[in-house]
Amino acid sequence: MAHIEPFRGIRPRRDIAHLVAAPPYDVLSSEEAREMAAGNPYSFLHVGKPEIDLPPGIDPYADEVYAKGKENFERFVREGVIARDPGRNFYIYKQVWGDHVQVGLVAGASCQDYLDDVIKKHELTRPDKENDRMRHIEALGAQTGPVFLTYRRTAGIDTLIAEGMAKGPEYDFSTADGVRHIFYVVDDPGLSGRIQAAFAGLDRLYVADGHHRSAAATRIKVKRDEQAPHPTGREEYNFFLAVIFPHNQMKILAYNRVVRDLNGLSAAAFLDKIGEKFNLLPGDRDTPSKPREFCFFLDGRWHVLEARAGIYDLADPIASLDVSILQANILAPLLGIQDPRTDKRIDFVGGIRGPAELEKKVRSGQFKLAFSLFPTTIDQLFSVADRGKVMPPKSTWFEPKLKDGLAVHTIDE
């Protein structure tokens, strides 16, 4: 059963919520964050990426950065930019992006569920990134960025979430990226209890995005349990900030690839070699229309490939992923990219930027080749996670991104 908890969220004033809300810490460089927050003293980037308030070029992992984050967070509280709710609440976070709508429950998710694999993972984490989030959480005594969780949708939870939105939103604003953010406070204890019971009926949740944040929160839980004389399992550090969406509302975009060279091959030789395992289809589309179809940009034009049956195992949830087929049949054997995590000859472009960004990168001369992929599906993610496996790096790109700063969960209450 999945264990979730309401919490006393620290939230922005209604009149400045749109100024406080900020992108997640890990989707902007320090320079991009500095530029975005310029002229906006309320931006939560001052808390999530506090290096922007220190001299340019500072190591983002320097002690001064975490100290600055704590200072800015405490200043926001002191000046009334954000304030703690008097009671323990769930919250509902609705996002509208064009014709796509997703509605998630903001809650404390259980670190013990993470340890017990009730919360399923599908990515490897890096110790340096875990350490960064641990230091940030411990410096502030709070989790400031939510983990993006999902679950197999149930009609019962849908009904409860709709009930939670009946009294109207606390915040309703749109951001420059075209996403509308609508935020509700669920302060009815009876409804909160029914929501909690409904989630207890789920046998698992899944991390969609935020593996490092959830891993870091869980490491803190283990550390504090070891230090506490009599841990009860009810302490706030046992839970991490999450927004939990039903699977049928997930929007996964492709995570595309760009490559700097052809590994010594001419364009003609490269085309010949890929023809051994793929069918080269007519046309010059820049976006695949189905799984196991790939579009690539080379020598000023788009090409379309179709993987032949037999070069992948449909029964293998990892080998049958489009990113795996590309890696196993083109990137490694033809282009010499054995480890995409570390090879500097490959880079990744989130699907929101689209094929135009791929083409731009190749035409700039920095890259020779770009691949446009069909998105990984939520069912593929479930299949991998249910088997306790991990996906190849950069397999999924979720949109729209959750904003930081709309609700903060403290671990020292």
C-alpha positions as CSV (number, residue, x, y, z in Angstrom):
1,M,0.0,0.0,0.0
2,A,1.2,3.5,-0.8
3,H,1.5,5.8,2.3
4,I,1.0,9.5,1.7
5,E,0.6,12.3,4.2
6,P,-0.8,15.9,4.2
7,F,1.6,18.5,5.5
8,R,1.8,22.2,6.6
9,G,3.0,23.7,3.3
10,I,5.0,26.9,3.2
11,R,3.5,28.8,0.3
12,P,3.6,32.2,-1.5
13,R,1.2,35.0,-1.0
14,R,-1.6,34.8,-3.5
15,D,-0.8,38.2,-5.1
16,I,2.8,37.2,-5.9
17,A,2.6,33.4,-6.5
18,H,3.2,33.9,-10.2
19,L,6.4,35.8,-9.4
20,V,7.6,33.2,-6.9
21,A,7.0,30.1,-9.0
22,A,10.2,29.0,-10.8
23,P,11.5,26.2,-13.0
24,P,13.1,23.2,-11.3
25,Y,16.7,23.6,-10.2
26,D,18.0,21.1,-12.8
27,V,16.5,22.4,-16.0
28,L,18.4,25.7,-16.1
29,S,22.1,26.5,-16.0
30,S,23.4,29.0,-13.5
31,E,23.6,31.6,-16.2
32,E,20.1,30.9,-17.5
33,A,18.7,31.1,-13.9
34,R,20.6,34.3,-13.2
35,E,19.1,35.9,-16.3
36,M,15.5,34.6,-15.6
37,A,15.5,35.9,-12.0
38,A,17.0,39.3,-12.9
39,G,14.7,42.1,-11.6
40,N,12.5,39.6,-9.7
41,P,13.4,39.5,-6.0
42,Y,10.6,37.0,-5.4
43,S,11.7,34.3,-7.8
44,F,12.2,31.0,-6.1
45,L,15.4,30.6,-8.1
46,H,17.0,32.6,-5.3
47,V,16.3,29.5,-3.1
48,G,16.6,26.7,-5.6
49,K,19.7,28.0,-7.4
50,P,21.2,30.4,-4.9
51,E,24.5,30.7,-6.8
52,I,22.7,33.4,-8.8
53,D,23.2,35.7,-5.9
54,L,26.9,35.0,-5.6
55,P,29.7,36.1,-7.9
56,P,29.5,34.6,-11.4
57,G,31.7,31.5,-11.9
58,I,31.3,30.2,-8.3
59,D,31.2,26.5,-7.9
60,P,27.5,25.6,-7.5
61,Y,28.5,23.0,-5.0
62,A,30.5,25.4,-2.8
63,D,29.5,25.7,0.9
64,E,28.6,29.3,0.3
65,V,25.9,28.3,-2.2
66,Y,23.9,26.2,0.3
67,A,24.4,28.9,3.0
68,K,23.0,31.4,0.6
69,G,20.0,29.2,-0.2
70,K,19.2,29.0,3.5
71,E,19.6,32.8,3.9
72,N,17.3,33.5,1.0
73,F,14.7,30.9,2.2
74,E,14.7,32.4,5.7
75,R,14.4,35.9,4.3
76,F,11.4,34.9,2.1
77,V,9.7,33.6,5.3
78,R,10.7,36.6,7.4
79,E,9.5,39.1,4.8
80,G,6.2,37.3,4.2
81,V,6.9,36.3,0.7
82,I,6.0,32.7,1.8
83,A,4.2,31.5,4.9
84,R,3.3,28.3,6.6
85,D,-0.2,27.0,6.5
86,P,-1.8,26.6,10.0
87,G,-3.1,23.1,9.3
88,R,-1.9,19.9,7.6
89,N,-3.3,19.9,4.0
90,F,-3.1,18.1,0.8
91,Y,-2.9,20.3,-2.3
92,I,-3.9,19.9,-5.9
93,Y,-1.8,21.1,-8.8
94,K,-3.4,21.4,-12.2
95,Q,-1.5,22.3,-15.3
96,V,-2.9,23.2,-18.7
97,W,-0.6,23.2,-21.7
98,G,-2.5,23.7,-25.0
99,D,-5.0,20.8,-25.1
100,H,-3.1,18.8,-22.5
101,V,-4.4,18.8,-18.9
102,Q,-2.8,17.1,-15.9
103,V,-4.0,17.2,-12.3
104,G,-1.8,15.9,-9.5
105,L,-2.1,15.6,-5.7
106,V,0.6,17.4,-3.8
107,A,1.5,15.3,-0.7
108,G,4.3,13.9,1.4
109,A,5.4,10.6,-0.1
110,S,6.9,7.9,2.1
111,C,10.7,7.4,2.2
112,Q,10.0,4.0,3.6
113,D,7.9,3.2,0.6
114,Y,10.9,4.2,-1.5
115,L,13.2,1.9,0.5
116,D,10.6,-1.0,0.3
117,D,10.1,-0.5,-3.5
118,V,6.5,0.4,-3.2
119,I,7.7,3.5,-5.0
120,K,9.3,2.1,-8.2
121,K,12.3,3.7,-9.9
122,H,13.5,3.5,-13.5
123,E,16.7,5.5,-13.6
124,L,20.1,5.2,-12.0
125,T,21.2,8.1,-9.9
126,R,24.6,9.7,-9.5
127,P,26.1,10.1,-6.1
128,D,27.3,13.6,-6.7
129,K,23.8,14.8,-7.6
130,E,22.3,13.0,-4.6
131,N,24.9,14.7,-2.4
132,D,23.9,18.1,-3.8
133,R,20.2,17.6,-3.1
134,M,21.1,16.2,0.4
135,R,23.1,19.3,1.2
136,H,20.4,21.6,-0.1
137,I,17.6,19.9,1.9
138,E,19.7,19.8,5.1
139,A,20.9,23.4,4.8
140,L,17.3,24.7,4.5
141,G,15.6,22.0,6.6
142,A,13.1,21.7,3.7
143,Q,12.4,20.1,0.4
144,T,11.8,22.9,-2.1
145,G,11.3,21.0,-5.3
146,P,8.7,18.3,-5.8
147,V,9.3,14.8,-7.1
148,F,7.0,13.9,-10.0
149,L,5.2,10.6,-9.2
150,T,2.6,8.7,-11.1
151,Y,0.2,5.8,-10.5
152,R,-2.2,3.6,-12.5
153,R,-5.3,5.7,-12.6
154,T,-8.4,4.8,-10.7
155,A,-11.9,6.3,-11.0
156,G,-12.2,6.6,-7.2
157,I,-9.1,8.8,-6.9
158,D,-10.3,10.9,-9.9
159,T,-13.6,11.6,-8.1
160,L,-11.8,12.6,-4.9
161,I,-9.4,15.0,-6.8
162,A,-12.4,16.6,-8.5
163,E,-14.0,17.1,-5.1
164,G,-10.9,18.8,-3.9
165,M,-11.1,21.3,-6.7
166,A,-14.8,22.1,-6.1
167,K,-14.2,25.2,-3.9
168,G,-12.0,27.0,-6.3
169,P,-8.2,27.6,-6.7
170,E,-5.8,29.4,-4.5
171,Y,-3.6,30.4,-7.4
172,D,-4.3,30.6,-11.1
173,F,-1.7,32.1,-13.4
174,S,0.1,31.4,-16.7
175,T,3.8,31.5,-17.4
176,A,5.8,32.6,-20.4
177,D,6.1,29.0,-21.7
178,G,2.4,28.9,-22.2
179,V,1.5,26.7,-19.3
180,R,-1.4,27.6,-17.0
181,H,-0.8,26.7,-13.3
182,I,-3.9,26.2,-11.0
183,F,-3.3,25.4,-7.4
184,Y,-5.9,24.3,-4.8
185,V,-5.7,23.8,-1.0
186,V,-7.4,20.7,0.4
187,D,-8.1,21.7,4.0
188,D,-11.1,19.5,4.7
189,P,-9.8,16.8,7.1
190,G,-12.5,14.4,6.0
191,L,-11.7,14.7,2.4
192,S,-8.0,14.4,3.2
193,G,-8.6,11.1,5.1
194,R,-10.5,9.7,2.1
195,I,-7.8,10.7,-0.3
196,Q,-5.2,9.1,2.0
197,A,-7.2,5.9,2.2
198,A,-7.7,5.7,-1.5
199,F,-3.9,6.0,-2.1
200,A,-3.4,3.3,0.5
201,G,-5.3,1.0,-1.9
202,L,-2.6,1.4,-4.5
203,D,0.1,-1.3,-4.4
204,R,2.8,1.0,-6.0
205,L,3.7,4.5,-7.2
206,Y,6.3,5.3,-9.8
207,V,9.0,8.0,-10.0
208,A,8.5,9.8,-13.3
209,D,10.9,12.6,-12.7
210,G,13.0,13.5,-9.7
211,H,15.0,10.4,-8.9
212,H,17.8,12.4,-7.3
213,R,15.4,14.4,-5.1
214,S,13.6,11.2,-3.8
215,A,16.9,9.3,-3.3
216,A,18.4,12.3,-1.4
217,A,15.4,12.6,0.8
218,T,15.5,8.9,1.6
219,R,19.2,9.0,2.5
220,I,18.4,11.8,4.9
221,K,15.6,9.7,6.5
222,V,18.1,6.8,7.0
223,K,20.7,9.1,8.4
224,R,18.3,10.7,10.9
225,D,16.9,7.4,12.0
226,E,20.4,6.3,12.8
227,Q,21.0,9.5,14.8
228,A,17.6,9.5,16.6
229,P,17.3,7.7,19.9
230,H,13.7,6.5,19.3
231,P,12.5,7.2,15.7
232,T,8.8,6.8,15.3
233,G,8.4,6.8,11.5
234,R,6.1,9.8,11.9
235,E,8.8,12.5,11.8
236,E,8.5,14.9,8.9
237,Y,11.8,13.8,7.5
238,N,10.2,10.4,6.7
239,F,8.3,12.0,3.8
240,F,9.3,13.9,0.7
241,L,7.5,16.5,-1.3
242,A,5.7,15.0,-4.3
243,V,3.1,15.7,-6.9
244,I,1.3,12.5,-7.9
245,F,-0.5,12.3,-11.3
246,P,-2.5,9.5,-12.8
247,H,-0.8,7.6,-15.6
248,N,-3.4,8.5,-18.3
249,Q,-2.5,12.2,-17.9
250,M,1.3,11.8,-18.4
251,K,2.8,13.6,-21.4
252,I,6.2,12.1,-22.3
253,L,8.2,13.7,-25.1
254,A,11.1,12.3,-26.9
255,Y,14.6,12.7,-25.6
256,N,16.6,13.3,-28.8
257,R,20.3,12.8,-29.7
258,V,22.9,14.9,-31.5
259,V,26.3,13.5,-32.5
260,R,29.5,15.5,-33.2
261,D,30.9,13.3,-36.0
262,L,30.4,10.1,-38.0
263,N,33.3,8.2,-36.4
264,G,35.5,8.5,-39.6
265,L,32.7,7.4,-41.9
266,S,31.6,9.4,-44.9
267,A,27.9,10.2,-45.1
268,A,27.5,7.7,-48.0
269,A,29.2,4.9,-46.0
270,F,27.1,5.7,-42.9
271,L,23.9,5.4,-45.0
272,D,25.1,2.1,-46.4
273,K,25.9,0.6,-43.0
274,I,22.6,1.6,-41.4
275,G,20.8,0.0,-44.4
276,E,22.0,-3.4,-43.1
277,K,19.6,-3.3,-40.1
278,F,17.1,-0.6,-41.0
279,N,14.8,0.2,-43.9
280,L,15.3,3.7,-45.3
281,L,11.8,5.0,-46.0
282,P,10.8,7.6,-48.6
283,G,10.2,11.1,-47.5
284,D,11.9,13.7,-45.4
285,R,9.8,13.8,-42.2
286,D,11.5,15.2,-39.0
287,T,9.3,13.3,-36.5
288,P,8.7,9.6,-36.2
289,S,5.1,8.5,-36.5
290,K,5.3,5.3,-34.5
291,P,7.6,3.2,-32.3
292,R,10.8,1.8,-33.8
293,E,10.8,4.5,-36.5
294,F,13.7,7.1,-36.4
295,C,14.3,10.3,-38.2
296,F,17.8,11.7,-38.6
297,F,19.2,14.9,-40.0
298,L,22.4,14.6,-42.1
299,D,24.0,16.7,-44.8
300,G,21.2,19.2,-44.9
301,R,18.2,16.9,-45.1
302,W,16.0,14.6,-43.0
303,H,15.9,10.9,-43.5
304,V,13.4,8.3,-42.1
305,L,14.5,4.8,-40.8
306,E,12.4,1.8,-39.7
307,A,14.0,-0.9,-37.6
308,R,13.8,-4.3,-39.1
309,A,12.2,-7.1,-37.1
310,G,14.9,-9.3,-35.5
311,I,17.3,-6.6,-34.4
312,Y,15.5,-6.1,-31.1
313,D,13.6,-8.4,-28.7
314,L,10.1,-7.3,-28.1
315,A,9.9,-9.4,-25.0
316,D,12.7,-7.4,-23.4
317,P,11.3,-4.2,-21.9
318,I,14.7,-2.5,-22.1
319,A,16.0,-3.8,-25.4
320,S,12.8,-3.0,-27.2
321,L,12.9,0.7,-26.2
322,D,13.6,3.0,-29.1
323,V,16.6,4.6,-27.3
324,S,18.0,1.1,-26.8
325,I,17.5,0.1,-30.4
326,L,19.3,3.2,-31.6
327,Q,22.1,2.7,-29.1
328,A,22.7,-1.0,-29.8
329,N,22.5,-0.7,-33.6
330,I,23.8,2.7,-34.6
331,L,25.4,4.7,-31.8
332,A,27.7,2.0,-30.5
333,P,28.6,-0.2,-33.5
334,L,28.7,2.5,-36.1
335,L,29.5,5.8,-34.3
336,G,31.6,4.3,-31.5
337,I,29.6,5.8,-28.7
338,Q,29.7,2.9,-26.1
339,D,28.7,4.9,-23.0
340,P,26.3,7.8,-23.7
341,R,26.6,8.9,-20.1
342,T,30.2,9.9,-20.5
343,D,31.0,10.2,-24.2
344,K,31.5,13.9,-25.1
345,R,30.7,13.2,-28.7
346,I,27.0,12.9,-28.0
347,D,24.5,15.3,-26.5
348,F,20.8,15.2,-25.6
349,V,18.0,17.6,-26.5
350,G,14.7,17.5,-24.6
351,G,11.7,16.9,-26.9
352,I,10.1,20.3,-26.0
353,R,12.7,22.0,-28.2
354,G,11.6,19.9,-31.2
355,P,13.2,18.9,-34.4
356,A,14.0,22.5,-35.3
357,E,16.5,22.6,-32.5
358,L,18.1,19.4,-33.7
359,E,18.5,20.9,-37.2
360,K,19.8,24.1,-35.8
361,K,22.5,22.3,-33.9
362,V,23.7,20.4,-36.9
363,R,23.6,23.4,-39.2
364,S,25.7,25.3,-36.6
365,G,28.6,22.9,-37.4
366,Q,29.0,21.8,-33.8
367,F,27.3,18.5,-34.7
368,K,27.2,16.3,-37.7
369,L,24.1,14.2,-37.1
370,A,20.8,14.4,-35.2
371,F,18.3,11.8,-34.3
372,S,14.6,12.5,-33.7
373,L,13.0,9.6,-31.7
374,F,9.5,8.4,-30.9
375,P,8.7,9.1,-27.2
376,T,8.9,6.3,-24.6
377,T,5.4,5.4,-23.4
378,I,4.2,5.3,-19.9
379,D,3.4,1.6,-20.3
380,Q,7.1,1.0,-21.2
381,L,8.2,2.9,-18.1
382,F,5.9,0.8,-16.0
383,S,7.1,-2.4,-17.6
384,V,10.8,-1.5,-16.8
385,A,10.1,-0.3,-13.3
386,D,7.9,-3.3,-12.4
387,R,10.8,-5.6,-13.2
388,G,13.2,-3.6,-11.1
389,K,15.2,-2.6,-14.1
390,V,16.6,0.8,-15.2
391,M,16.2,2.6,-18.5
392,P,19.1,3.8,-20.6
393,P,20.1,7.4,-19.8
394,K,17.9,10.2,-21.2
395,S,14.9,8.0,-22.1
396,T,12.1,10.2,-21.0
397,W,11.3,13.9,-21.0
398,F,8.1,14.9,-19.1
399,E,6.2,18.1,-19.9
400,P,5.0,20.4,-18.6
401,K,7.5,20.7,-15.7
402,L,6.4,21.3,-12.2
403,K,7.1,24.7,-10.7
404,D,9.2,25.0,-7.6
405,G,8.0,27.3,-4.8
406,L,4.3,26.7,-4.8
407,A,4.5,24.5,-1.7
408,V,7.5,23.7,0.4
409,H,7.7,20.7,2.8
410,T,9.9,21.2,5.9
411,I,11.6,18.2,7.5
412,D,12.2,19.7,11.0
413,E,8.7,20.7,12.0
